[in-house]
Amino acid sequence: MSRRPSLPPPPPPVEIRTWPDREAMLADRALILRALVGMHLGPGRLGVLVMWAGLAAFGWLLVGSGLVIFEQAADFFSGIAGILSLLLGAGALIPAVVLGSLYVARDREIRALLVGWGALDRDPEHDRELRLPGMSLVWLLLSFVLAAGGLALCVIGPASARPGDDSYGMVALIMGLGMVAWLTGLIGAVKALAHRRWVLRVLAAPAPPAAPAADAPARADAPARR
């Protein structure tokens, strides 16, 4: 069984809410938002992103090495070694891409739940704990470094290649590693900026209007007496 924590359900519509009072609703809201913020921006999520990025980089390293070996193969055994490297690299790269896509899709679900539960009401005392400015800054700085380094590899690698000295496989290897770093940094930056946007647009926004009370039962009009 997967150890990944399951996501909470979205907040119930107004018509079927069963909280006895506002305090009970705020307690559930604070508990769920705290869990969702941890799932979205916690240190564990940073470790998972780095793990999938490392697996993708390792897979592309094997793929690029296989291209270089296959391109420079001088005999049959060198060609076999290049093909094996390509297959091993694909075996690491494809799962990393699939799991990374699932990671991004789960983040979108978490952000939708954050908006839904955050819009229920305002609780300044507990909402202050959800802002996490330091963690957001860590995500943003690390993402910027990764994205800048990856973009530099994608540009410098082909620009510095010399015809006859550098093979196409080596250029592809450098560009692939740069692309992995750039995409990882982009994902991290989107997470950090999305959290900041959620804080400003949901937590710091004015409280939503209170739900209208249930209509009283209709009264039968008594005939007017003269």
C-alpha positions in Angstrom: 0.0 0.0 0.0 1.1 3.6 -0.7 2.3 5.6 2.2 1.3 8.9 0.5 -1.3 10.6 2.7 -4.7 10.9 1.0 -6.1 14.3 0.3 -9.0 15.6 2.3 -12.4 16.1 0.6 -13.4 19.5 -0.6 -15.5 21.6 1.7 -19.2 20.6 1.7 -21.7 22.9 0.0 -23.6 25.3 2.2 -26.8 23.2 2.0 -25.3 20.1 3.6 -22.9 21.6 6.2 -23.3 20.1 9.6 -20.9 22.1 11.8 -22.8 23.0 15.0 -21.2 26.5 15.2 -18.5 28.7 13.6 -15.8 27.6 16.1 -16.2 24.0 15.0 -15.9 24.9 11.4 -12.8 27.0 12.0 -11.2 24.2 13.9 -11.7 21.8 11.0 -10.6 24.4 8.5 -7.4 25.1 10.4 -6.6 21.4 10.7 -7.2 20.6 7.0 -5.3 23.7 5.8 -2.3 22.9 8.0 -2.2 19.4 6.5 -2.6 20.7 2.9 0.1 23.4 3.3 2.5 20.7 4.6 1.6 18.5 1.6 2.2 21.4 -0.8 5.2 23.2 0.6 6.7 21.0 3.3 10.3 19.8 3.4 9.2 16.3 2.5 7.7 17.6 -0.8 11.0 19.3 -1.6 12.8 16.1 -1.0 10.4 14.2 -3.3 10.9 16.7 -6.0 14.7 16.5 -5.7 14.5 12.7 -5.7 12.5 12.5 -9.0 14.7 15.2 -10.6 17.8 13.2 -9.5 16.4 10.0 -11.0 15.5 11.8 -14.2 19.1 13.3 -14.4 20.6 9.9 -13.8 18.4 8.4 -16.5 19.4 11.1 -19.0 23.0 10.7 -18.0 22.9 7.1 -19.0 20.9 7.9 -22.2 23.4 10.6 -23.2 26.4 8.3 -22.4 24.8 5.7 -24.5 24.5 8.1 -27.4 28.1 9.1 -27.0 29.3 5.5 -26.9 27.1 4.5 -29.8 28.3 7.4 -31.8 31.9 6.7 -31.2 31.7 2.9 -31.3 34.6 1.4 -33.1 33.5 -2.3 -32.8 30.6 -4.5 -32.1 31.0 -4.6 -28.3 31.1 -0.8 -28.1 27.8 -0.7 -29.9 26.3 -3.2 -27.5 27.5 -1.2 -24.5 25.9 2.0 -26.0 22.6 0.2 -26.5 22.6 -1.2 -22.9 23.3 2.3 -21.6 20.4 3.6 -23.6 18.0 0.9 -22.3 19.1 1.4 -18.7 18.8 5.2 -19.0 15.3 4.8 -20.5 14.4 2.5 -17.6 15.2 5.3 -15.1 14.1 8.3 -17.1 10.6 7.1 -18.1 9.4 6.3 -14.5 10.9 9.6 -13.3 8.9 11.5 -16.0 5.7 9.6 -15.1 6.1 10.1 -11.4 7.0 13.8 -11.9 3.9 14.3 -13.9 1.8 12.7 -11.1 3.6 15.0 -8.6 2.6 18.1 -10.6 -1.0 16.8 -10.9 -1.3 16.2 -7.2 0.0 19.8 -6.5 -2.8 21.1 -8.7 -5.4 19.2 -6.6 -3.8 20.4 -3.4 -4.0 24.1 -4.6 -7.6 23.7 -5.5 -8.4 22.3 -2.0 -6.4 25.1 -0.4 -8.5 27.7 -2.2 -11.8 25.9 -1.3 -11.1 25.4 2.4 -9.4 28.8 2.7 -12.4 30.6 1.3 -14.8 29.2 4.0 -13.9 31.9 6.5 -11.0 33.9 8.0 -9.1 32.9 11.1 -6.2 35.4 11.5 -4.8 33.7 14.6 -4.4 30.3 12.8 -3.9 31.6 9.3 -0.7 33.3 10.4 0.9 29.9 10.8 0.1 29.0 7.2 1.9 31.8 5.5 5.4 30.2 5.8 7.4 33.1 4.3 10.7 31.4 5.2 9.9 28.1 3.5 8.5 29.9 0.5 11.8 31.8 0.2 13.8 28.6 0.4 11.7 27.0 -2.4 12.1 30.1 -4.5 15.8 30.5 -4.1 16.6 26.8 -4.7 14.3 26.9 -7.7 16.0 30.0 -9.1 19.4 28.4 -8.7 18.3 25.2 -10.4 16.5 27.0 -13.3 19.4 29.4 -13.9 21.9 26.6 -13.9 19.8 24.5 -16.2 19.2 27.3 -18.6 22.9 28.1 -18.7 23.7 24.5 -19.5 21.1 24.5 -22.3 22.7 27.6 -23.8 26.4 27.2 -23.1 26.5 23.5 -24.1 25.6 24.0 -27.8 27.3 27.4 -28.0 30.7 26.0 -26.9 30.6 22.8 -28.9 33.2 22.6 -31.6 32.6 20.7 -34.8 34.8 17.7 -35.0 35.8 17.8 -31.3 32.5 17.5 -29.5 30.0 14.9 -30.6 26.3 15.4 -31.0 25.7 12.9 -28.2 27.8 15.0 -25.7 25.8 18.1 -26.7 22.5 16.2 -26.2 23.8 15.0 -22.8 24.6 18.5 -21.6 21.3 20.0 -22.9 19.3 17.1 -21.4 20.8 17.6 -17.9 20.2 21.3 -18.2 16.6 20.8 -19.2 16.0 18.5 -16.2 17.4 21.2 -13.9 15.4 24.0 -15.6 12.1 22.1 -15.4 12.8 21.2 -11.7 13.5 24.8 -10.9 10.3 25.9 -12.8 8.1 23.4 -10.9 9.6 24.6 -7.6 9.2 28.3 -8.5 5.6 27.8 -9.5 4.9 26.1 -6.1 6.4 28.9 -4.2 4.7 31.7 -6.1 1.4 29.8 -6.1 1.6 29.6 -2.3 2.3 33.3 -2.0 -0.6 34.1 -4.3 -2.9 31.9 -2.2 -1.8 33.8 0.9 -2.5 37.2 -0.6 -5.7 36.3 -2.4 -7.3 34.0 0.1 -5.9 34.4 3.6 -5.3 38.1 3.4 -8.6 38.9 1.6 -11.7 40.2 3.4 -13.9 37.5 5.0 -16.6 36.2 2.7 -20.2 37.2 3.5 -21.9 35.0 6.0 -24.2 32.3 4.5 -27.8 33.4 4.6 -29.9 31.8 7.3 -32.4 29.2 6.3 -35.8 30.7 5.3 -38.4 30.4 7.9 -41.4 28.2 7.0 -43.9 30.0 4.9 -46.9 31.2 6.8 -50.4 30.9 5.4 -51.9 34.3 4.8 -54.8 34.8 7.0 -57.9 36.4 5.3 -58.2 40.0 6.1 -61.0 41.0 8.3 -63.0 44.1 7.7 
